[in-house]
Amino acid sequence: MPHRLQWEQLLSSKRVNQSQPAAPAHNPAERSEFESDYDRVVFSEPFRRLARKTQVHPLAPNDHIHNRLIHSIEVGSVGRSLGKKIQAFLLERHPQQPDRFRHIAQIVQVGCLVHDIGNPPFGHAGEFAIREWLAAHEQLIFGQRAGEATRADLKLFEGNAQGFRLAARKDNPQCGYMRLTYASLGSMIKYPWTSEDSRAQQKKKFNVFASEQEIFQDMAQEMGLALADGSVARHPLSFLTEAADDICYRMLDMEDAVSMRIFPAAPIKALFLTLAGATDTSMPIAMARGAAIGALIDEAVRVFKADYDAIMNGERTQDLKADFSGRFKEGFKEVGALYEDIFSHRAKLGYEIGSYKMVGRIIKAFALALQSLDDSDSCYDDLPFITRKCLELAWEKTYVENNRHESYDWWLRQAFDFISGLTDNYAIRISSEIEGILAP
């Protein structure tokens, strides 16, 4: 029987607001639409800003410790390897369609590069800080001004949904909206539901803000991911993007912890060797980590192949690592236990406590400025001094004037585009300036 999902649709090169895939603006033999996606990401400001955003260890003193940019590049490398192996698998299954699958590795790599692009400053601590600060100050920020959809989205603020917002749209160039192809967007979506879905409340994870729901539904229809019960299936390539992320952060966060002397090297190298199925204890830790990543790539491919029918029928929702076998499952459990020590490290705790206050201070300042803007019918120059100066931290005067009469909901989402886009360093600086602590 044919699968419910069809690769012809899944590999759509259509972009948002196109009635159908447009004719390429360049020779496709030289540069495909998916290579164009890669270039759009690499040359974008949100991607560059990842260089100054925390991966796990905030403001690490060692420059070789991973930031979000290096992590994303490494995830892209592993994702490309996964894509090439699945591309070969699909060519074996569909030898009559040799050209259909030639871009799969590129699509997965793009999905990997953008998977963290919506994360706020201070890593996952930044997400928790936004959520908890808004929960504690709900009346101050939302009051009677914000709609229920905006309130639900921001109270459960999710870097994955912010990333989809940046990657899908094109209507706010100041935030670097990229307007990627549907196939690349599909490969980045691990949680194909909105904040108001029951799964969002259970998992504290979702991929779509209400402001992008129409875009998401159009994309799902175009790629055949919309199911009869109203839900949306995961794009098959999203399992590869997720696996690449799982592999990289588990292995490389451990290596960073050794560099920062949170853990001694010997047990971490032993863990890598076990995952790799290797016995040569003389190899350097970096080589052992590389061997472990190679073995994990092969294991992820094995699970994908074994559950291919369920994936292509839109039935699988779990990540690939859920079905890892033997030493891989045990190794990941061991890494999970080690994270308790990483996340309770003294230096990390201090920055995370500070991040709550800094993020909250910035949110409050922007919300009060936007409420002042919302209340005023006067021209921009007649707004209170502090309102104008706060708005000008994020936007040029002409941008505010041109969008002067947009709703409070619209502006609040613009503010969170700016806040989530802040690097760790810039968030610290702006928070200090708002507080009145001025460096010479």
C-alpha positions as CSV (number, residue, x, y, z in Angstrom):
1,M,0.0,0.0,0.0
2,P,1.2,3.5,-0.7
3,H,2.3,5.6,2.3
4,R,0.1,8.5,3.5
5,L,3.0,10.9,3.1
6,Q,4.5,11.4,-0.3
7,W,8.1,12.6,-1.0
8,E,6.9,14.5,-4.0
9,Q,5.0,16.8,-1.7
10,L,7.3,16.6,1.3
11,L,10.3,18.0,-0.7
12,S,8.3,21.1,-1.7
13,S,10.4,24.2,-2.7
14,K,7.4,26.5,-2.2
15,R,7.8,29.5,0.1
16,V,5.3,31.5,2.1
17,N,2.9,33.6,0.0
18,Q,3.7,31.7,-3.2
19,S,0.7,30.1,-5.0
20,Q,3.1,27.5,-6.3
21,P,6.9,27.0,-6.3
22,A,8.3,29.9,-8.3
23,A,10.7,29.5,-11.2
24,P,14.2,29.6,-9.7
25,A,15.9,33.0,-9.9
26,H,19.1,31.2,-10.8
27,N,20.2,28.2,-12.7
28,P,19.1,25.2,-10.5
29,A,22.1,23.2,-11.8
30,E,24.3,25.8,-10.1
31,R,22.2,26.6,-7.0
32,S,19.1,24.8,-5.9
33,E,16.3,26.4,-3.8
34,F,17.5,24.5,-0.8
35,E,21.1,25.8,-1.3
36,S,19.5,29.2,-1.4
37,D,17.9,28.4,2.0
38,Y,21.3,27.6,3.4
39,D,22.7,30.9,2.2
40,R,19.7,32.8,3.6
41,V,20.4,31.3,7.0
42,V,24.2,31.7,7.0
43,F,24.1,35.4,5.9
44,S,21.3,36.3,8.4
45,E,21.7,38.4,11.5
46,P,19.8,36.0,13.8
47,F,22.3,33.2,12.8
48,R,25.3,35.4,13.5
49,R,23.9,36.4,16.8
50,L,24.1,32.8,17.9
51,A,27.8,33.3,18.4
52,R,27.1,35.3,21.5
53,K,24.3,33.1,22.9
54,T,24.8,30.5,25.6
55,Q,24.7,26.8,24.6
56,V,25.0,25.4,28.2
57,H,27.8,27.2,29.9
58,P,27.0,31.0,30.1
59,L,29.8,33.4,29.3
60,A,32.4,30.7,29.6
61,P,35.9,31.9,30.2
62,N,37.4,29.5,27.6
63,D,36.7,30.7,24.0
64,H,36.5,27.1,22.7
65,I,33.5,26.3,24.8
66,H,30.4,25.9,22.6
67,N,28.1,28.8,21.9
68,R,24.8,28.4,20.0
69,L,26.5,29.2,16.7
70,I,29.2,26.5,16.9
71,H,26.6,24.0,18.2
72,S,24.3,24.8,15.3
73,I,27.1,24.3,12.7
74,E,28.1,21.0,14.3
75,V,24.4,19.8,14.4
76,G,24.3,20.8,10.7
77,S,27.3,18.6,10.0
78,V,25.8,15.6,11.7
79,G,22.4,16.3,10.1
80,R,24.1,16.3,6.7
81,S,25.6,12.9,7.4
82,L,22.3,11.5,8.5
83,G,20.6,13.0,5.4
84,K,23.2,11.4,3.1
85,K,22.6,8.0,4.6
86,I,18.8,8.3,4.4
87,Q,19.2,9.6,0.8
88,A,21.1,6.4,-0.1
89,F,18.4,4.4,1.6
90,L,15.6,6.1,-0.3
91,L,17.4,5.7,-3.6
92,E,17.5,1.9,-3.0
93,R,13.8,1.9,-2.3
94,H,12.9,4.1,-5.2
95,P,15.5,3.5,-8.0
96,Q,13.1,4.8,-10.6
97,Q,13.3,8.3,-9.0
98,P,17.1,9.0,-8.9
99,D,16.7,12.8,-8.9
100,R,14.0,13.2,-6.3
101,F,16.1,12.7,-3.2
102,R,19.3,14.5,-4.3
103,H,18.6,17.5,-2.0
104,I,17.7,15.7,1.2
105,A,21.1,16.1,2.9
106,Q,21.0,19.9,2.2
107,I,17.4,20.2,3.5
108,V,18.3,18.5,6.8
109,Q,21.4,20.6,7.1
110,V,19.3,23.8,6.8
111,G,16.8,22.5,9.4
112,C,19.7,21.9,11.7
113,L,21.3,25.3,11.2
114,V,18.0,27.1,12.2
115,H,16.9,24.7,15.0
116,D,18.1,27.1,17.7
117,I,17.7,30.4,15.9
118,G,14.8,31.6,18.0
119,N,16.4,30.8,21.4
120,P,16.6,33.8,23.7
121,P,19.8,34.9,25.6
122,F,21.1,32.8,28.4
123,G,20.2,29.5,26.9
124,H,17.2,27.5,28.2
125,A,17.5,29.6,31.4
126,G,16.3,32.5,29.2
127,E,13.2,30.7,28.2
128,F,12.4,29.8,31.8
129,A,13.1,33.4,32.9
130,I,10.6,34.8,30.3
131,R,7.9,32.3,31.2
132,E,8.3,32.7,35.0
133,W,8.6,36.5,34.9
134,L,5.5,36.8,32.7
135,A,3.5,34.4,35.0
136,A,4.5,36.5,38.0
137,H,3.7,39.8,36.3
138,E,0.8,38.8,34.0
139,Q,-1.5,41.7,34.8
140,L,1.3,44.3,34.3
141,I,2.3,43.0,30.9
142,F,-1.0,41.8,29.4
143,G,-3.8,43.5,31.4
144,Q,-6.9,43.9,29.3
145,R,-4.8,44.9,26.2
146,A,-3.5,41.6,25.0
147,G,-5.6,38.9,23.4
148,E,-5.8,35.3,24.6
149,A,-3.6,33.9,21.8
150,T,-0.8,36.3,22.5
151,R,-1.1,35.7,26.2
152,A,-0.9,31.9,25.7
153,D,2.0,32.1,23.3
154,L,4.2,34.4,25.4
155,K,3.4,32.8,28.8
156,L,4.8,29.6,27.4
157,F,7.4,31.3,25.3
158,E,9.2,28.7,23.2
159,G,12.5,29.2,21.2
160,N,11.2,26.6,18.7
161,A,8.2,28.6,17.9
162,Q,10.2,31.8,17.7
163,G,12.6,30.0,15.4
164,F,9.8,29.0,13.0
165,R,8.5,32.6,13.1
166,L,12.0,33.9,12.0
167,A,12.5,31.1,9.4
168,A,9.0,31.3,7.8
169,R,8.2,35.0,7.5
170,K,9.6,37.8,5.4
171,D,7.6,40.8,6.5
172,N,9.9,42.3,9.1
173,P,13.4,42.6,7.7
174,Q,14.6,44.2,10.9
175,C,14.3,40.8,12.5
176,G,15.9,38.9,9.7
177,Y,12.8,36.9,8.6
178,M,14.1,34.4,6.0
179,R,11.1,32.9,4.2
180,L,12.7,29.4,3.8
181,T,11.2,26.7,1.6
182,Y,8.4,24.5,3.1
183,A,10.7,21.4,3.0
184,S,13.4,23.2,5.1
185,L,10.7,24.5,7.5
186,G,9.2,21.0,7.8
187,S,12.6,19.6,8.7
188,M,13.0,22.0,11.7
189,I,9.5,21.4,13.3
190,K,9.6,18.8,16.1
191,Y,6.4,19.9,17.8
192,P,3.7,20.5,15.1
193,W,1.2,22.2,17.3
194,T,0.4,25.6,18.9
195,S,0.6,26.8,22.5
196,E,-3.1,26.2,23.0
197,D,-2.8,22.5,22.2
198,S,-3.0,20.1,25.2
199,R,0.4,18.7,24.2
200,A,2.0,22.1,24.6
201,Q,0.8,22.2,28.2
202,Q,2.0,18.7,28.9
203,K,5.4,18.9,27.2
204,K,6.0,22.6,27.6
205,K,7.0,22.4,23.9
206,F,5.4,23.7,20.7
207,N,6.6,25.0,17.4
208,V,3.9,27.4,16.2
209,F,2.8,30.8,17.6
210,A,-0.8,31.8,16.8
211,S,0.7,34.6,14.6
212,E,2.1,31.9,12.3
213,Q,-0.7,29.4,12.5
214,E,-2.1,30.3,9.0
215,I,1.4,29.9,7.5
216,F,1.9,26.6,9.3
217,Q,-1.5,25.2,8.1
218,D,-0.8,26.2,4.5
219,M,2.6,24.5,4.7
220,A,1.1,21.4,6.2
221,Q,-1.6,21.2,3.5
222,E,1.0,21.7,0.7
223,M,3.3,18.9,2.0
224,G,0.4,16.5,2.8
225,L,1.1,16.6,6.5
226,A,-2.4,17.6,7.5
227,L,-4.2,14.5,8.9
228,A,-7.9,13.7,8.8
229,D,-8.3,14.2,12.6
230,G,-7.1,17.8,12.3
231,S,-3.6,17.2,13.6
232,V,-0.4,17.6,11.7
233,A,2.2,14.8,11.1
234,R,5.9,15.4,11.6
235,H,7.9,15.8,8.5
236,P,10.1,12.7,8.1
237,L,13.2,14.8,7.9
238,S,12.5,16.4,11.2
239,F,13.4,13.2,12.9
240,L,16.9,13.5,11.4
241,T,17.3,17.1,12.5
242,E,16.2,16.2,16.1
243,A,18.6,13.2,16.1
244,A,21.5,15.4,15.0
245,D,20.8,17.8,17.9
246,D,20.4,15.0,20.4
247,I,23.7,13.5,19.4
248,C,25.7,16.7,19.3
249,Y,24.6,18.3,22.6
250,R,24.9,15.1,24.6
251,M,28.5,14.4,23.3
252,L,29.8,17.9,23.1
253,D,28.4,19.3,26.3
254,M,30.2,16.5,28.1
255,E,33.5,17.5,26.3
256,D,32.9,21.1,27.4
257,A,32.4,20.0,31.0
258,V,35.8,18.3,30.9
259,S,37.4,21.5,29.5
260,M,35.8,23.5,32.3
261,R,36.9,20.9,34.8
262,I,33.4,20.1,35.9
263,F,34.2,16.5,35.2
264,P,37.5,14.6,35.0
265,A,38.4,13.4,31.5
266,A,38.8,9.7,32.1
267,P,35.1,8.7,32.8
268,I,33.8,10.9,30.0
269,K,36.3,9.3,27.5
270,A,35.2,5.9,28.8
271,L,31.6,6.8,28.1
272,F,32.5,7.9,24.6
273,L,34.4,4.7,23.9
274,T,31.5,2.6,25.2
275,L,29.1,4.4,22.8
276,A,31.5,3.9,20.0
277,G,32.0,0.3,20.7
278,A,35.7,0.9,20.8
279,T,38.4,-0.5,23.2
280,D,41.5,1.6,22.3
281,T,41.9,3.6,25.5
282,S,45.0,5.4,24.0
283,M,43.0,7.6,21.6
284,P,42.5,11.2,22.6
285,I,39.1,12.2,24.0
286,A,38.2,14.2,20.8
287,M,38.8,11.1,18.7
288,A,36.7,9.0,21.1
289,R,33.9,11.6,20.9
290,G,34.1,11.5,17.1
291,A,33.9,7.7,17.1
292,A,30.9,7.9,19.4
293,I,29.1,10.4,17.1
294,G,29.7,8.1,14.1
295,A,28.2,5.2,15.9
296,L,25.2,7.2,17.1
297,I,24.6,8.4,13.5
298,D,24.4,4.8,12.4
299,E,22.1,3.9,15.2
300,A,19.7,6.8,14.4
301,V,19.7,5.6,10.7
302,R,18.9,2.1,11.9
303,V,15.9,3.3,13.8
304,F,14.7,5.5,11.0
305,K,14.8,2.6,8.5
306,A,13.2,0.2,11.0
307,D,10.2,2.5,11.6
308,Y,10.1,3.9,8.0
309,D,6.5,2.8,7.4
310,A,5.2,4.4,10.6
311,I,7.1,7.6,9.8
312,M,5.8,7.8,6.3
313,N,2.2,7.2,7.5
314,G,2.5,10.1,10.0
315,E,2.2,7.8,12.9
316,R,5.5,8.2,14.7
317,T,5.8,11.2,17.0
318,Q,8.7,10.0,19.3
319,D,12.2,11.0,18.6
320,L,14.6,8.4,17.2
321,K,16.6,8.0,20.4
322,A,13.5,6.6,22.1
323,D,14.2,3.4,20.2
324,F,18.0,3.3,20.5
325,S,19.2,-0.1,21.6
326,G,21.7,-1.5,24.1
327,R,24.7,0.6,24.9
328,F,23.3,3.7,23.2
329,K,20.2,3.8,25.4
330,E,22.3,3.2,28.5
331,G,24.9,5.7,27.4
332,F,22.2,8.4,27.0
333,K,20.9,7.6,30.4
334,E,24.3,8.1,31.9
335,V,24.7,11.4,30.1
336,G,21.3,12.5,31.5
337,A,22.5,11.8,35.0
338,L,25.7,13.8,34.4
339,Y,23.6,16.8,33.4
340,E,22.4,17.1,37.0
341,D,26.0,18.1,37.9
342,I,26.4,20.4,34.8
343,F,23.1,22.3,35.6
344,S,23.9,22.7,39.2
345,H,27.4,24.1,38.6
346,R,28.0,27.2,40.8
347,A,29.0,29.5,37.9
348,K,25.9,28.5,35.9
349,L,23.5,29.0,38.8
350,G,24.8,32.5,39.4
351,Y,24.2,33.6,35.8
352,E,20.8,32.0,35.7
353,I,19.6,33.8,38.8
354,G,20.9,37.0,37.2
355,S,19.2,36.2,33.9
356,Y,15.8,36.2,35.5
357,K,16.2,39.8,36.8
358,M,17.8,41.0,33.6
359,V,15.2,39.5,31.2
360,G,12.4,40.7,33.5
361,R,13.8,44.3,33.6
362,I,13.9,44.4,29.8
363,I,10.4,43.0,29.3
364,K,8.9,45.4,31.8
365,A,10.6,48.4,30.2
366,F,9.3,47.5,26.7
367,A,5.8,46.7,27.9
368,L,5.5,50.0,29.7
369,A,6.8,51.8,26.6
370,L,4.3,50.0,24.3
371,Q,1.5,50.7,26.7
372,S,2.4,54.4,26.5
373,L,2.4,54.1,22.7
374,D,-0.9,52.3,22.7
375,D,-2.5,55.0,25.0
376,S,-1.3,58.0,23.0
377,D,-3.0,59.5,19.9
378,S,-0.3,62.1,19.5
379,C,2.6,62.1,17.1
380,Y,5.8,60.2,17.8
381,D,7.7,63.3,18.9
382,D,5.1,64.0,21.6
383,L,5.5,60.6,23.3
384,P,7.1,60.7,26.7
385,F,10.9,60.9,26.6
386,I,11.5,57.6,28.3
387,T,9.0,55.9,25.9
388,R,10.7,57.1,22.8
389,K,14.2,56.2,24.1
390,C,13.1,52.7,25.0
391,L,11.5,52.1,21.7
392,E,14.6,53.4,19.9
393,L,16.6,50.7,21.6
394,A,14.9,48.2,19.3
395,W,13.5,50.1,16.3
396,E,14.3,53.1,14.2
397,K,12.0,56.1,14.6
398,T,10.5,55.7,11.1
399,Y,9.6,52.1,11.8
400,V,7.7,53.0,14.9
401,E,6.0,55.9,13.0
402,N,5.0,53.7,10.1
403,N,3.5,51.1,12.4
404,R,2.2,53.6,14.9
405,H,-1.4,52.3,14.9
406,E,-0.8,48.6,15.0
407,S,-2.3,46.8,18.0
408,Y,-0.7,46.2,21.3
409,D,-0.6,42.4,20.5
410,W,1.3,43.1,17.3
411,W,3.8,45.4,19.1
412,L,4.2,43.0,22.0
413,R,5.2,40.2,19.5
414,Q,7.7,42.7,17.9
415,A,9.1,43.4,21.3
416,F,9.7,39.6,21.9
417,D,11.3,39.3,18.5
418,F,13.8,41.9,19.7
419,I,14.2,40.5,23.3
420,S,14.6,36.9,22.1
421,G,17.2,38.1,19.5
422,L,19.4,39.7,22.1
423,T,22.8,38.1,22.7
424,D,23.9,37.4,26.3
425,N,26.3,40.4,26.3
426,Y,23.8,42.8,24.8
427,A,21.0,41.7,27.2
428,I,23.4,42.4,30.1
429,R,24.2,45.8,28.6
430,I,20.6,46.9,27.9
431,S,19.4,45.7,31.3
432,S,22.2,47.8,33.0
433,E,21.2,50.8,30.9
434,I,17.6,50.5,31.8
435,E,18.5,50.2,35.5
436,G,20.7,53.3,35.2
437,I,24.0,51.5,35.6
438,L,26.1,53.2,33.0
439,A,29.6,52.1,32.0
440,P,32.1,54.9,31.2
